[in-house]
């Protein structure tokens, strides 16, 4: 059985033609995955989609600054 991460990769590939849908699915994926899986997803997304969806990736994978 495929892992959740592999399933999400398939979904993102299928919706990559539409920026809004891609962003929606990516945000949902980030909420669902464990932190280690999110790191792997981030690397994979930048490899696959940076040429087309760089602004979306930068927005979705931004790390919020710690409040002191």
N, C-alpha and C positions, 0 to 999 in steps of 0.2 A: 504494500500500500504506500502511496506517495505521501510525503510529509506535507504539512500545511504550507511550508515555505515553497515547496515545489508547485503545489496547487496555485498559490498566489502568483508565482512567476507565470504560469500558464494564463491566468486571468489577465494579468497586466499586459502580456503580449497581445492578447485578443482585443483589448480596449485601447491599445496605444495609438490608434488612429484618431481618437477624440481626446483633446486635452482635458476637458472637464470630467469626463468619465474616468480617464486615467488617474487624475488627481483624486477623485472620490474613492476609487478602489485602492489607491496607494495609501491614503489616510486610514482607510478601514483596515488594511493589512498591518500598518504600523501599530494600530491599537491592539490587534489580535495576537501578534507575535511576541515572543520572549526577547529581551534585549540583545542577546547574542544573535538571534535570527534576524533582528532588525539590522544589525551591523552587516550581516552577509547580504541581506536584501539591498541595502544601500550600495554596497560595492557592485553588485550585479546590475542594479538600476542605472548607476552612472556609466557602467560599461556599455549597456545596451541602449540606453535612451538619452544620454546626455546631449547628443546632437540635435534631438527633437524637443525634449522636455526639460532642458537645463533649469529654467526658472521654476518649474513645478517641483523638481527634485530639490533644489536649493530651499524652497519654501517648506516642503514637507519634512525634510531631514535636518532642519535647523535645530540646534541644541539651545534651549532657552538658557539665558544667563542666570546664575544663582543669585538669589536675593540675599544681600548681607544685612 
